[in-house]
Amino acid sequence: MRYWLFKSEPSTWSWENQVAKGDVGEEWDGVRNYQARNFMREMALGDRGFFYHSQKEKAVVGVVEVCATAHPDSTTDDNRWDCVDIRAVAPFATAVTLEVIKSDPRLSDMVLVRRPRLSVQPVTPEEWSVVCHLGGIKS
């Protein structure tokens, strides 16, 4: 299993929207960055990810799971763009803010710290454990 982080503006697609989709999940569509797209192409069923609210909140708020591997993004006819489907697994007991992540030396190399604008990014197993602990859930 690999770990990822999915960023979304809550005004566009929030954790609550994701939870409302239930086990069916939802396409993680609209990504128009080649590196983020390539990360989605690497994902496997059952991979886990952090759901991150960007913009004002800037915090990891829950855990999602990849429930469909890379396929054409339904929001475009351009065959360069793929997406995966994800479903909500569990909310964090405590949201883990970007400020907290940046202040923790164990997370100093996290992609979220080094390349904060990338909308889909990998997370190492060590980073996964630390952020889960900070959020009050088991990794």
C-alpha positions in Angstrom: 0.0 0.0 0.0 1.1 3.5 -0.8 0.1 6.8 0.7 -1.0 10.1 -0.9 -2.4 13.5 -0.2 -5.3 15.0 -2.2 -5.8 18.8 -1.9 -9.2 20.4 -2.5 -10.7 23.8 -1.9 -13.5 23.3 0.6 -15.7 25.7 -1.3 -15.4 23.5 -4.4 -15.2 20.0 -2.9 -15.1 19.5 0.9 -14.6 16.6 3.2 -18.4 16.7 3.8 -19.0 16.4 0.1 -16.6 13.4 -0.1 -18.3 11.7 2.9 -21.7 12.2 1.3 -20.6 10.1 -1.7 -20.4 7.0 0.6 -18.7 3.8 -0.5 -19.2 4.6 -4.2 -16.7 7.5 -3.9 -16.1 10.2 -6.4 -13.7 10.9 -9.3 -10.8 13.1 -8.3 -11.2 15.0 -11.5 -10.0 18.3 -12.9 -6.3 17.8 -12.2 -4.3 19.5 -14.9 -0.8 19.1 -13.7 1.3 16.4 -15.4 3.2 15.4 -12.2 -0.1 15.1 -10.2 -1.7 13.1 -13.0 1.3 10.7 -13.1 1.0 10.2 -9.4 -2.6 9.1 -9.9 -1.5 6.7 -12.6 0.7 5.0 -10.0 -2.1 4.5 -7.5 -3.5 1.1 -6.7 -6.8 0.0 -5.3 -6.8 0.3 -1.5 -4.0 3.0 -1.4 -4.8 5.5 1.3 -4.6 9.3 1.2 -5.0 12.3 3.3 -7.9 14.7 2.4 -6.5 18.2 2.7 -8.5 21.4 2.7 -6.6 24.1 1.0 -7.1 27.8 0.9 -8.1 29.2 4.3 -8.2 26.1 6.4 -5.0 24.5 5.1 -5.4 21.2 7.1 -5.6 17.5 6.7 -9.1 16.6 7.8 -9.6 13.0 6.9 -8.4 9.7 5.3 -9.6 8.5 1.9 -9.0 5.3 -0.1 -8.5 4.8 -3.8 -11.6 2.8 -5.0 -10.9 3.0 -8.8 -7.6 3.2 -10.5 -6.6 5.7 -13.1 -9.1 6.2 -15.9 -10.0 9.0 -18.3 -11.1 12.2 -16.5 -14.8 12.6 -17.4 -14.6 16.4 -17.2 -12.6 16.7 -20.4 -12.3 15.1 -23.9 -8.5 15.6 -23.8 -7.1 12.1 -23.4 -4.0 13.4 -21.7 -5.9 13.7 -18.4 -6.7 10.8 -16.1 -8.1 10.6 -12.6 -8.8 8.1 -9.8 -11.9 7.6 -7.7 -11.6 8.0 -3.9 -14.0 7.3 -1.0 -13.9 8.7 2.5 -12.6 6.3 5.2 -12.4 8.3 8.4 -12.3 11.9 9.7 -9.4 13.1 11.8 -10.3 13.6 15.4 -8.2 16.8 15.2 -7.5 18.6 11.9 -3.7 18.8 11.3 -2.9 22.2 10.0 -0.1 23.1 7.6 1.4 25.2 10.4 1.6 22.1 12.6 3.1 20.1 9.8 5.7 22.7 9.0 6.6 23.0 12.7 7.3 19.2 13.1 10.9 18.4 12.2 9.9 14.8 11.3 7.8 16.3 8.4 10.3 18.8 7.0 10.8 16.8 3.8 7.1 16.2 3.2 6.1 17.2 -0.4 3.3 19.4 1.2 6.1 21.5 2.8 8.5 21.6 -0.1 5.9 21.8 -3.0 2.7 23.1 -1.4 0.9 23.9 -4.7 0.9 20.3 -6.0 -2.7 19.0 -5.8 -1.9 15.3 -5.6 1.3 14.1 -4.0 3.0 11.1 -2.4 3.3 10.7 1.4 6.0 8.4 2.9 4.9 5.7 5.4 6.8 7.6 8.1 5.0 10.9 7.3 1.7 9.0 7.2 2.2 7.6 10.7 3.2 11.0 12.1 0.3 12.9 10.6 -2.2 10.2 11.6 -0.9 10.4 15.2 -1.2 14.2 15.2 -4.7 13.9 13.9 -5.7 11.4 16.6 -6.3 8.3 14.5 -4.5 5.0 14.1 -2.3 4.8 11.0 
